[in-house]
Every structure is written in C-alpha cells, then in structure tokens.
Amino acid sequence: MSGVALTTEQEQLRASFRDFVDDRVVPVARDIDSNNTWPSDLWHDIRKLGVTGVAFPPEVDGDGGSFLDFVLMIEELARGSAAVALLPAMNVLVASALMAHGSRSLQERYVPRLVRGEIKACWAFTEPATGSDPTAITTCAEKNGDEWVITGGKTFISHSSVADIAVVFCRTGERLTAIVVETDQAGYQAGPRCDLLGLRGADTGEVWLQAATAPLDNTVGDVGDGMAVLVAVESEAKVRGAAMCVGMARAALDASLTYGLQREHRGVPIAKKFPTVQALIADVHAQVESARWLTYRVASMRDSSLDPAADSDFVCMAATAKLVASQAGVRAASQAMQVHGAYGYVNESAISRIYRDVKAYEMIQGTVEIQRVIVARELLRRTRIA
C-alpha cells in the first residue's frame, strides 16, 4: 500500500470530531493543563461518541469500524488536548489485550463494558526500575487457593485513580503474568498523582498493591504469558501514540498560523512580512503531513492484517510511525514556538502546552532510541547479502 484514501464516511467522521473538539475540548484545554484535573465531563461525551468502541466488532458491543477510524478520532482529540485524547486509550488497550489473550470468561465479563465505556481501565506495567527492561519488574503474584495475591508498586500509570479495573503485570516465578485486578478493594490503592511537565489532566500516578486479590480466572492468557500480552497490543498503542503526535503537530501549525497573522510589525502581520517566519510555518506543515500520512498508512496496515502482533511488517512500520511522528511533533511544536517568540515561552500559551505534551512521546510508549533499534533489527533481518 503506497498511500491512504479516506472514504467519504471517514472524512465526515473527521469533520464531526473536528467540530466537537473546537466546541468542547479547545475551550477547556488550558484549564485541564493548569489544574491537572481529570476531565470527567469529557469522558462522558467521548463515551457517547463511541470512541472506545469504534474499532471493535458488534459481538462485543462495538461499532464494527476500523482501526483507522479510531486513529482519526484520536488525532482530532489530541489536536484539542493530549490529556483528552488519552481518555479512551486505556479502555481500548485493555479490551484489545483481552480480545487477543483473554479467556471467554474474561472477555464476557469485561470487554463489552470496556467497549461501551461503562468501566474505565488502566495498564499497570511500569515500575520505578523498569524503564524499557521488563525483567526488572518486582511486583509479584502468588497463588492462594483459587486466588492470586499481588504485592508491589507501579508508577506513571494513566487513569491510576479513576480506573475500575487494572491489568497488572506481575512476576510469577521467572516469567511475567498479566492479571486483571478490580480496583474497589482494600489491597489496591492509588498513590499520589505525578506532577508531570506535560500530559497534565491524564490522571497519571502511582498504584500500590498490598495483598490485592484476583481470581485465578482473571489471568490474561496462561501463567507466564505476560510478554505475549504486552506484545499483542504494543504496536497498536504505538500507532495511537503516533496519531496523538500528529494531532498535536496540527495544533502547533494552527497556533503558528493564527499568531503569525495576528502579530504585526509596523502594521503588517509577521507571517506576511518575514520570509523567516514563513519558512518556519512551511516546515511545521511539512512535519504534519509527513507524519500524518505515514500514521494513516500504518493504521490501514493494521486493518488488513490477520494477526498484527505476529505481522513483522506491521510491527516494523508501527515503530517507524511512532519514531517519525514523535520527532515530527516535537520539531513542529518547537518551530511553532519560535514563530511566537517570547510569547510562546509563557506557560499559559497554547504552544507551550503543546510542546510539553508532545515531548512526552519521545519517551513514552517506547523511546525513540528503542524504536530505532526495532526498525533497524527488522531491516537487517530482511537483508540478504549475495
């Protein structure tokens, strides 16, 4: 596939979400960021709009749409606020993992409710010492009769205090196991919210598990399958992250165009007067378009793949999209800030928020350095020397 042509329905979907973002998200984005508050009202709006269920089949109460449809929605939401774009992400991530590896019982109990947005989920993987090394996980799960007993701590967990269920990655012997834990129990406690530079309002914080329990039936896959569960959704999550970067880069472009036309030098807008400002705006546009169409292409690859987690082309291209879009987003935000001059360096400015938000994606969902390794290894594996 060399390109992506959106259908009429997808163009209409994107337009409707553009209107929703302009009306409901953009006006409150600054307050979400400055107050670091989880936007519960927008969560209810997003549920009604079907974002959590658009890419899931009707059998689990989804809308039967495509992963590209979901990407279009996420891009628009991120254009308004990265924190808002993260609202549906954890439900989609957890539901996808349960669809790929969960037992019939797990799927029946949780997937339809996740897809409908009736419950909220979090993905409890990261620990203070893990980084990109899953072998450093210390949270442990031990069997006690027909239950798991889980003890440990997690950090940088999105939806840490609002989630109804958590997929907790635990050490069970020498291997990792993913277990669904319901959060309304004494053994599960949400710790302090992280005071992040960006992505504020995403309810990112610590999770503490002190003899938290879960039925053995809540094991995702088999015991010791934790890495397989992670890999099953890792590439999809990277494409979603790339879509968020595209949305933020678009917001940076909009901000630079608006400021460039409003800010005058001796009665003439700086965007019309100074070729240097025009060059910056052109570069931001180039970053947006290159990252956008690569992300759309990879989302379409996901839709056409029978087994995305085992599809080496998709895995490689998902890492490529994450690499390109995260760097493009940061560069676009930086150049747009340059258009604003000193006014862009004020914390209250939209471009300052965009820069702080998009910078996170060079580090989270896999660092740019790790994405380079993934892509290079796959290319080297494919290369045959005569």
ROMAR-251928 format. One line per field, with one value per residue (C-alpha): x, y, z; residue number from 1; residue in three letters. Coordinates in nm, 2 decimals, padded with zeros to 4 digits, always signed. Layout:
<balos>
u [X;...] .
v [Y;...] .
w [Z;...] .
seq [NUM;...] .
type [ala;...] .
</balos>
This chain:
<balos>
u [+00.00;+00.16;-00.10;-00.43;-00.75;-01.01;-01.37;-01.65;-01.77;-01.42;-01.40;-01.74;-01.62;-01.31;-01.52;-01.77;-01.49;-01.32;-01.64;-01.67;-01.31;-01.35;-01.67;-01.60;-01.22;-01.03;-01.21;-01.11;-00.77;-00.58;-00.78;-00.72;-00.35;-00.31;-00.53;-00.41;-00.77;-00.91;-01.19;-01.48;-01.74;-01.54;-01.51;-01.89;-01.90;-01.64;-01.83;-02.15;-01.95;-01.84;-01.46;-01.39;-01.59;-01.54;-01.28;-01.44;-01.68;-02.06;-02.03;-01.87;-02.10;-01.85;-01.94;-01.76;-01.55;-01.18;-00.86;-00.81;-01.14;-01.01;-00.69;-00.88;-01.08;-00.76;-00.58;-00.87;-00.89;-00.52;-00.54;-00.75;-00.58;-00.35;-00.50;-00.84;-00.71;-00.58;-00.93;-01.04;-00.69;-00.66;-01.00;-00.91;-00.57;-00.71;-01.00;-00.76;-00.54;-00.84;-00.96;-00.62;-00.54;-00.83;-01.04;-01.40;-01.50;-01.27;-01.39;-01.76;-01.71;-01.51;-01.48;-01.83;-01.83;-01.49;-01.61;-01.92;-01.72;-01.92;-01.60;-01.25;-00.92;-00.56;-00.25;-00.02;+00.31;+00.57;+00.77;+01.03;+01.32;+01.17;+01.21;+01.25;+01.35;+01.06;+01.28;+01.32;+00.96;+00.93;+00.56;+00.48;+00.17;+00.14;-00.14;-00.35;-00.62;-00.83;-00.69;-00.39;-00.24;-00.05;+00.20;+00.41;+00.41;+00.36;+00.43;+00.34;+00.00;-00.26;-00.61;-00.44;-00.71;-01.02;-00.98;-01.23;-01.00;-00.63;-00.42;-00.13;+00.19;+00.34;+00.64;+00.53;+00.85;+01.09;+00.83;+00.57;+00.20;-00.08;-00.37;-00.70;-00.74;-01.06;-00.97;-01.25;-01.07;-00.86;-00.55;-00.55;-00.46;-00.39;-00.09;-00.01;-00.07;+00.25;+00.33;+00.43;+00.57;+00.31;+00.01;-00.14;-00.50;-00.44;-00.46;-00.11;+00.01;+00.13;-00.05;+00.02;-00.09;-00.07;-00.21;-00.46;-00.65;-00.79;-00.95;-00.71;-00.96;-00.85;-00.52;-00.48;-00.35;-00.16;+00.06;+00.39;+00.24;+00.28;+00.53;+00.30;+00.01;+00.23;+00.34;-00.01;-00.11;+00.22;+00.23;-00.13;-00.05;+00.24;+00.02;-00.23;+00.06;+00.17;-00.18;-00.17;+00.16;+00.00;-00.29;-00.06;+00.16;-00.16;-00.24;+00.11;+00.05;-00.28;-00.13;+00.16;-00.07;-00.30;-00.03;+00.16;-00.14;-00.24;+00.10;+00.20;+00.53;+00.47;+00.11;+00.19;+00.14;+00.47;+00.37;+00.32;+00.62;+00.91;+01.03;+01.19;+00.85;+00.71;+00.99;+00.91;+00.54;+00.62;+00.84;+00.57;+00.33;+00.58;+00.62;+00.24;+00.18;+00.47;+00.37;+00.00;+00.01;+00.26;+00.04;-00.27;-00.09;+00.02;-00.33;-00.46;-00.20;-00.34;-00.69;-00.57;-00.35;-00.49;-00.25;-00.10;+00.12;+00.28;+00.30;+00.66;+00.58;+00.32;+00.54;+00.83;+00.60;+00.43;+00.77;+00.86;+00.54;+00.60;+00.96;+00.87;+00.56;+00.70;+01.01;+00.79;+00.56;+00.84;+01.00;+00.67;+00.60;+00.95;+00.93;+00.58;+00.71;+00.98;+00.71;+00.56;+00.89;+00.90;+00.52;+00.54;+00.76;+00.49;+00.34;-00.02;+00.03;-00.12;+00.20;+00.39;+00.13;+00.16;+00.53;+00.53;+00.27;+00.42;+00.77;+00.65;+00.61;+00.98;+00.99;+00.67;+00.52;+00.87;+01.16;+01.27;+01.60;+01.42;+01.21;+01.53;+01.65;+01.33;+01.33;+01.70;+01.69;+01.39;+01.56;+01.88;+01.69;+01.53;+01.86;+02.03;+02.38;+02.47] .
v [+00.00;+00.32;+00.57;+00.60;+00.74;+00.82;+00.72;+00.97;+00.83;+00.88;+01.24;+01.30;+01.13;+01.35;+01.67;+01.59;+01.53;+01.85;+02.04;+01.85;+01.93;+02.30;+02.33;+02.12;+02.05;+02.35;+02.59;+02.39;+02.25;+02.53;+02.47;+02.09;+02.15;+02.42;+02.25;+01.89;+01.77;+01.46;+01.58;+01.37;+01.56;+01.50;+01.13;+01.10;+01.29;+01.06;+00.75;+00.88;+00.94;+00.58;+00.63;+00.34;+00.10;+00.22;-00.04;-00.34;-00.59;-00.58;-00.91;-00.72;-00.42;-00.23;-00.03;-00.26;+00.03;+00.03;+00.10;+00.39;+00.53;+00.52;+00.69;+00.97;+01.03;+01.03;+01.27;+01.52;+01.48;+01.54;+01.85;+01.99;+01.83;+01.54;+01.46;+01.43;+01.21;+00.97;+00.93;+00.64;+00.49;+00.27;+00.11;+00.03;-00.10;-00.33;-00.45;-00.53;-00.73;-00.93;-00.99;-01.13;-01.33;-01.33;-01.64;-01.64;-01.57;-01.26;-01.13;-01.17;-01.01;-00.71;-00.64;-00.52;-00.29;-00.15;-00.10;+00.08;+00.29;+00.17;+00.10;+00.25;+00.06;+00.12;-00.07;-00.13;-00.22;+00.04;+00.04;+00.28;+00.05;-00.10;+00.16;-00.04;-00.35;-00.58;-00.82;-00.55;-00.58;-00.67;-00.68;-01.04;-01.26;-01.58;-01.84;-01.88;-02.14;-02.01;-01.66;-01.45;-01.24;-00.95;-00.72;-00.44;-00.09;+00.08;+00.43;+00.65;+00.48;+00.66;+00.65;+00.53;+00.67;+00.65;+00.30;+00.03;-00.25;-00.27;-00.51;-00.57;-00.72;-00.94;-01.17;-01.53;-01.73;-01.64;-01.51;-01.23;-01.28;-01.03;-01.03;-00.83;-00.67;-00.49;-00.17;-00.14;-00.34;-00.25;-00.41;-00.17;+00.19;+00.48;+00.68;+01.04;+01.19;+01.26;+01.63;+01.60;+01.86;+01.77;+01.54;+01.70;+01.60;+01.24;+01.11;+00.97;+00.84;+00.56;+00.24;+00.03;-00.33;-00.47;-00.83;-00.73;-01.03;-01.15;-01.49;-01.72;-01.70;-01.33;-01.44;-01.29;-01.58;-01.85;-01.81;-01.67;-01.51;-01.15;-01.06;-01.21;-01.00;-00.69;-00.75;-00.82;-00.46;-00.28;-00.19;-00.07;+00.15;+00.30;+00.39;+00.55;+00.75;+00.85;+00.98;+01.18;+01.34;+01.42;+01.59;+01.80;+01.89;+02.01;+02.22;+02.37;+02.46;+02.62;+02.82;+02.94;+03.05;+03.23;+03.41;+03.49;+03.66;+03.84;+03.96;+04.27;+04.45;+04.81;+04.73;+04.42;+04.06;+03.90;+03.59;+03.80;+04.03;+03.80;+03.51;+03.36;+03.32;+03.18;+02.92;+02.81;+02.77;+02.58;+02.34;+02.28;+02.20;+01.95;+01.78;+01.74;+01.60;+01.35;+01.21;+01.21;+01.00;+00.76;+00.71;+00.66;+00.41;+00.20;+00.22;+00.07;-00.20;-00.29;-00.32;-00.55;-00.77;-01.11;-01.12;-00.78;-00.89;-01.16;-00.94;-00.83;-00.56;-00.40;-00.43;-00.26;+00.01;+00.08;+00.15;+00.36;+00.57;+00.62;+00.73;+00.97;+01.12;+01.18;+01.36;+01.55;+01.66;+01.79;+01.97;+02.12;+02.24;+02.39;+02.57;+02.70;+02.83;+03.01;+03.18;+03.31;+03.44;+03.52;+03.49;+03.12;+03.07;+03.17;+02.87;+02.99;+02.99;+02.71;+02.64;+02.59;+02.33;+02.15;+02.14;+02.00;+01.74;+01.62;+01.59;+01.31;+01.09;+01.08;+00.89;+00.71;+00.42;+00.32;+00.58;+00.70;+00.51;+00.18;+00.24;+00.28;-00.05;-00.22;-00.09;-00.15;-00.50;-00.58;-00.43;-00.62;-00.94;-00.90;-00.81;-01.08;-01.04;-01.22] .
w [+00.00;-00.11;+00.02;+00.20;+00.06;+00.32;+00.25;+00.24;+00.58;+00.73;+00.60;+00.76;+01.08;+01.10;+01.03;+01.31;+01.55;+01.44;+01.54;+01.87;+01.96;+01.87;+02.07;+02.38;+02.41;+02.29;+02.53;+02.84;+02.74;+02.93;+03.25;+03.23;+03.19;+03.46;+03.72;+03.64;+03.67;+03.51;+03.27;+03.38;+03.17;+02.85;+02.94;+02.93;+02.59;+02.45;+02.56;+02.39;+02.07;+02.07;+02.06;+02.29;+02.07;+01.72;+01.62;+01.79;+01.64;+01.71;+01.90;+02.19;+02.15;+01.93;+01.62;+01.37;+01.24;+01.15;+01.34;+01.10;+01.22;+01.58;+01.47;+01.30;+01.62;+01.84;+01.61;+01.64;+02.01;+02.05;+01.84;+02.12;+02.43;+02.47;+02.81;+02.65;+02.37;+02.64;+02.79;+02.56;+02.51;+02.82;+02.76;+02.40;+02.51;+02.77;+02.56;+02.28;+02.51;+02.64;+02.29;+02.19;+02.50;+02.75;+02.82;+02.71;+03.07;+03.09;+02.76;+02.86;+03.19;+03.09;+02.71;+02.64;+02.94;+02.83;+02.48;+02.59;+02.83;+03.13;+03.32;+03.30;+03.28;+03.34;+03.22;+03.52;+03.38;+03.45;+03.78;+03.91;+03.80;+03.47;+03.20;+02.88;+03.08;+03.17;+03.35;+03.63;+03.74;+04.10;+04.16;+04.24;+04.24;+04.44;+04.43;+04.74;+04.67;+04.38;+04.40;+04.31;+04.59;+04.44;+04.61;+04.46;+04.32;+03.98;+03.86;+03.56;+03.53;+03.33;+03.50;+03.82;+04.05;+03.82;+03.68;+03.77;+03.66;+03.61;+03.40;+03.64;+03.52;+03.79;+03.84;+03.88;+03.92;+03.63;+03.40;+03.38;+03.41;+03.33;+03.57;+03.58;+03.92;+04.02;+04.20;+04.45;+04.72;+05.02;+04.86;+04.57;+04.64;+04.40;+04.52;+04.45;+04.11;+03.92;+03.88;+03.51;+03.28;+03.02;+02.97;+03.28;+03.35;+03.24;+03.59;+03.58;+03.91;+04.13;+04.22;+04.53;+04.57;+04.92;+04.91;+04.64;+04.52;+04.19;+04.09;+03.91;+03.62;+03.58;+03.43;+03.08;+02.87;+03.05;+03.35;+03.22;+02.91;+03.02;+02.75;+02.48;+02.62;+02.61;+02.25;+02.14;+02.18;+02.18;+01.81;+01.81;+02.11;+01.91;+01.62;+01.86;+02.01;+01.66;+01.59;+01.90;+01.79;+01.45;+01.63;+01.85;+01.55;+01.37;+01.68;+01.66;+01.29;+01.37;+01.65;+01.44;+01.16;+01.39;+01.58;+01.26;+01.12;+01.44;+01.54;+01.34;+01.28;+01.18;+01.07;+00.87;+01.00;+01.07;+00.87;+00.56;+00.61;+00.72;+00.50;+00.81;+00.97;+00.65;+00.64;+01.00;+00.91;+00.60;+00.80;+01.06;+00.77;+00.63;+00.97;+01.00;+00.65;+00.66;+01.00;+00.92;+00.61;+00.74;+01.05;+00.83;+00.62;+00.92;+01.07;+00.74;+00.76;+01.10;+00.95;+00.67;+00.89;+01.01;+01.31;+01.38;+01.67;+01.45;+01.14;+01.11;+00.85;+01.08;+01.39;+01.20;+01.05;+01.38;+01.53;+01.23;+01.27;+01.64;+01.56;+01.28;+01.44;+01.78;+01.64;+01.39;+01.67;+01.88;+01.59;+01.48;+01.83;+01.87;+01.53;+01.61;+01.94;+01.75;+01.55;+01.87;+02.00;+02.37;+02.39;+02.31;+02.62;+02.86;+03.04;+02.97;+02.59;+02.39;+02.21;+02.54;+02.65;+02.31;+02.33;+02.68;+02.59;+02.26;+02.41;+02.63;+02.32;+02.25;+02.58;+02.65;+02.45;+02.37;+02.35;+02.01;+02.07;+02.12;+01.81;+01.61;+01.74;+01.65;+01.29;+01.23;+01.36;+01.13;+00.83;+00.90;+00.94;+00.60;+00.42;+00.23;+00.10;-00.22] .
seq [1;2;3;4;5;6;7;8;9;10;11;12;13;14;15;16;17;18;19;20;21;22;23;24;25;26;27;28;29;30;31;32;33;34;35;36;37;38;39;40;41;42;43;44;45;46;47;48;49;50;51;52;53;54;55;56;57;58;59;60;61;62;63;64;65;66;67;68;69;70;71;72;73;74;75;76;77;78;79;80;81;82;83;84;85;86;87;88;89;90;91;92;93;94;95;96;97;98;99;100;101;102;103;104;105;106;107;108;109;110;111;112;113;114;115;116;117;118;119;120;121;122;123;124;125;126;127;128;129;130;131;132;133;134;135;136;137;138;139;140;141;142;143;144;145;146;147;148;149;150;151;152;153;154;155;156;157;158;159;160;161;162;163;164;165;166;167;168;169;170;171;172;173;174;175;176;177;178;179;180;181;182;183;184;185;186;187;188;189;190;191;192;193;194;195;196;197;198;199;200;201;202;203;204;205;206;207;208;209;210;211;212;213;214;215;216;217;218;219;220;221;222;223;224;225;226;227;228;229;230;231;232;233;234;235;236;237;238;239;240;241;242;243;244;245;246;247;248;249;250;251;252;253;254;255;256;257;258;259;260;261;262;263;264;265;266;267;268;269;270;271;272;273;274;275;276;277;278;279;280;281;282;283;284;285;286;287;288;289;290;291;292;293;294;295;296;297;298;299;300;301;302;303;304;305;306;307;308;309;310;311;312;313;314;315;316;317;318;319;320;321;322;323;324;325;326;327;328;329;330;331;332;333;334;335;336;337;338;339;340;341;342;343;344;345;346;347;348;349;350;351;352;353;354;355;356;357;358;359;360;361;362;363;364;365;366;367;368;369;370;371;372;373;374;375;376;377;378;379;380;381;382;383;384;385;386] .
type [met;ser;gly;val;ala;leu;thr;thr;glu;gln;glu;gln;leu;arg;ala;ser;phe;arg;asp;phe;val;asp;asp;arg;val;val;pro;val;ala;arg;asp;ile;asp;ser;asn;asn;thr;trp;pro;ser;asp;leu;trp;his;asp;ile;arg;lys;leu;gly;val;thr;gly;val;ala;phe;pro;pro;glu;val;asp;gly;asp;gly;gly;ser;phe;leu;asp;phe;val;leu;met;ile;glu;glu;leu;ala;arg;gly;ser;ala;ala;val;ala;leu;leu;pro;ala;met;asn;val;leu;val;ala;ser;ala;leu;met;ala;his;gly;ser;arg;ser;leu;gln;glu;arg;tyr;val;pro;arg;leu;val;arg;gly;glu;ile;lys;ala;cys;trp;ala;phe;thr;glu;pro;ala;thr;gly;ser;asp;pro;thr;ala;ile;thr;thr;cys;ala;glu;lys;asn;gly;asp;glu;trp;val;ile;thr;gly;gly;lys;thr;phe;ile;ser;his;ser;ser;val;ala;asp;ile;ala;val;val;phe;cys;arg;thr;gly;glu;arg;leu;thr;ala;ile;val;val;glu;thr;asp;gln;ala;gly;tyr;gln;ala;gly;pro;arg;cys;asp;leu;leu;gly;leu;arg;gly;ala;asp;thr;gly;glu;val;trp;leu;gln;ala;ala;thr;ala;pro;leu;asp;asn;thr;val;gly;asp;val;gly;asp;gly;met;ala;val;leu;val;ala;val;glu;ser;glu;ala;lys;val;arg;gly;ala;ala;met;cys;val;gly;met;ala;arg;ala;ala;leu;asp;ala;ser;leu;thr;tyr;gly;leu;gln;arg;glu;his;arg;gly;val;pro;ile;ala;lys;lys;phe;pro;thr;val;gln;ala;leu;ile;ala;asp;val;his;ala;gln;val;glu;ser;ala;arg;trp;leu;thr;tyr;arg;val;ala;ser;met;arg;asp;ser;ser;leu;asp;pro;ala;ala;asp;ser;asp;phe;val;cys;met;ala;ala;thr;ala;lys;leu;val;ala;ser;gln;ala;gly;val;arg;ala;ala;ser;gln;ala;met;gln;val;his;gly;ala;tyr;gly;tyr;val;asn;glu;ser;ala;ile;ser;arg;ile;tyr;arg;asp;val;lys;ala;tyr;glu;met;ile;gln;gly;thr;val;glu;ile;gln;arg;val;ile;val;ala;arg;glu;leu;leu;arg;arg;thr;arg;ile;ala] .
</balos>
